[in-house]
């Protein structure tokens, strides 16, 4: 794979800049935070839903983001998207541990079942990503957006999931355009996202 199109700061102009900004905004932690809020609002009255969404977002989304920003500011990673697989090891480990902490809290405090299922998904998918990452740069963006599409279909109906399909296509197109992943890495990410969610339906999640 050629070097990423947005690797150098002076190359981040025009369409490349727009693609990079989109990729930063529609990132896995943001996708998970939005899904956490949506599932909480679907399950609980507004005040309770907001409280659980904040707790989920704190552990599953914010903590990994803050870690990556700290690694970036201290020079431990070269750049935000971490194309070097070795740089992703610690963020994946911390993300898995943070998801486990959320699950413990949610189980002890009787959190909404859908949000607990989402937490289980995070542990499974992030563990798989961490293992695969030791050998191959699978697309985390593709995994996250594919999971969001699948969960939307299972919880709200497949007609509702049609609204998410354009986002899936756009995320895939942007990651390929930026040359952050190969086609096979994106396809593998999509497959992992869908498969991880479907496995959880076997234990009654997202039904």
Order of alpha helices (4+ residues) and beta strands (2+ residues): alpha-alpha-alpha-alpha-alpha-alpha-alpha-alpha-alpha
